[in-house]
Amino acid sequence: MADRAGTTFALLATRDDAAARTLQERLAAGFRVDDFFPEAADLPEYIQAAELEARYGGVGGRLFRQYAGEVERRLWSCPAYRALAPTPAANQRGQPKADTRPLLGFWLGRARPPGRLT
């Protein structure tokens, strides 16, 4: 989650002038961790490659996609990101698709998210 939260912040800070301005104004008003980082204590962490394959079906597996979608949903529901959230592309059933590629390092245990932030 921490890795994806950081990439989301960077994406919005550099996406375009309007998004950068919105984010800068938000930060100028004060920084609260909860505005930028959602609850993550109930999500799995430090998953090694063998477990990723066996339990989650790899990066394309159903369970992996389920968790990746939940991570994306939580991030884009953060107060600082709501107004800047992209309109998700829909799959054939009309449900939003999550781009799971940025999460690969996190799920493989390469990114070490910190403990719960307060």
C-alpha positions in Angstrom: 0.0 0.0 0.0 2.8 2.5 0.9 4.5 1.9 -2.5 1.3 2.5 -4.4 0.4 5.5 -2.2 3.7 7.1 -3.1 3.3 6.4 -6.8 -0.2 7.8 -6.7 1.1 11.0 -5.0 3.9 11.4 -7.6 1.5 10.7 -10.5 -0.8 13.5 -9.4 1.9 15.9 -8.5 3.3 15.6 -12.1 0.2 14.6 -14.2 -0.7 18.1 -15.4 -0.7 21.7 -14.2 -4.2 21.5 -12.8 -3.6 18.4 -10.8 -0.2 19.7 -9.5 -1.9 23.0 -8.4 -4.7 21.1 -6.7 -2.3 18.9 -4.8 -0.1 21.9 -3.9 -3.1 23.8 -2.5 -4.1 20.8 -0.5 -0.6 20.5 1.0 -0.4 24.3 1.7 -3.5 23.9 3.8 -1.8 21.3 6.0 -0.8 17.7 5.8 -2.7 14.9 7.4 -1.5 11.3 6.7 -5.1 10.0 6.5 -5.8 12.4 3.6 -3.2 10.7 1.5 -2.8 7.2 3.0 -5.8 4.8 3.7 -6.2 2.2 6.3 -4.0 -0.8 5.3 -3.5 -2.9 8.5 -5.8 -5.6 7.2 -4.0 -6.1 3.9 -1.3 -8.7 3.4 2.4 -7.6 3.2 5.8 -9.0 2.5 4.5 -11.6 0.1 7.3 -13.6 -1.5 7.3 -14.8 -5.1 6.4 -18.4 -4.3 3.4 -17.4 -2.1 2.3 -14.9 -4.7 2.1 -17.7 -7.3 0.7 -20.4 -5.0 -1.9 -18.4 -3.0 -2.8 -15.4 -5.3 -2.3 -17.0 -8.7 0.5 -14.6 -9.6 0.1 -11.0 -10.7 -2.8 -11.9 -13.1 -4.5 -14.2 -10.6 -8.0 -13.6 -9.4 -7.1 -13.1 -5.7 -4.3 -10.8 -6.6 -6.6 -8.7 -8.8 -9.1 -8.6 -6.0 -6.5 -7.2 -3.5 -5.1 -4.8 -6.1 -8.6 -3.5 -6.8 -9.2 -2.9 -3.1 -5.9 -1.1 -2.8 -6.8 1.2 -5.7 -10.3 1.8 -4.3 -8.9 2.8 -0.9 -6.3 5.1 -2.4 -8.7 6.9 -4.7 -11.2 7.3 -1.8 -8.6 9.3 0.2 -9.8 12.9 0.7 -6.7 14.3 -1.0 -7.3 12.2 -4.2 -11.1 12.1 -4.6 -11.4 15.1 -6.9 -8.4 14.0 -8.9 -9.4 10.3 -9.4 -9.4 9.1 -12.9 -12.5 7.7 -14.5 -11.9 4.0 -14.4 -12.0 2.0 -17.6 -14.7 -0.6 -17.4 -14.4 -4.3 -18.1 -17.0 -6.3 -20.1 -19.3 -6.5 -17.0 -19.1 -2.7 -16.5 -16.9 -2.9 -13.4 -13.8 -0.8 -13.1 -10.5 -2.5 -14.0 -7.5 -2.0 -11.7 -4.1 -1.5 -13.2 -2.1 -4.0 -11.1 1.3 -3.4 -12.7 2.5 -0.7 -10.2 1.8 -3.1 -7.3 4.2 -5.8 -8.5 7.1 -4.6 -6.3 4.9 -4.3 -3.3 3.3 -7.8 -3.7 6.7 -9.4 -4.3 8.0 -8.0 -1.1 10.5 -5.7 -2.7 8.9 -2.6 -1.3 8.7 -2.6 2.5 5.7 -0.6 3.6 6.1 1.0 7.0 3.9 0.0 9.9 0.7 1.7 10.5 1.1 5.5 10.1 -0.5 7.7 12.7 
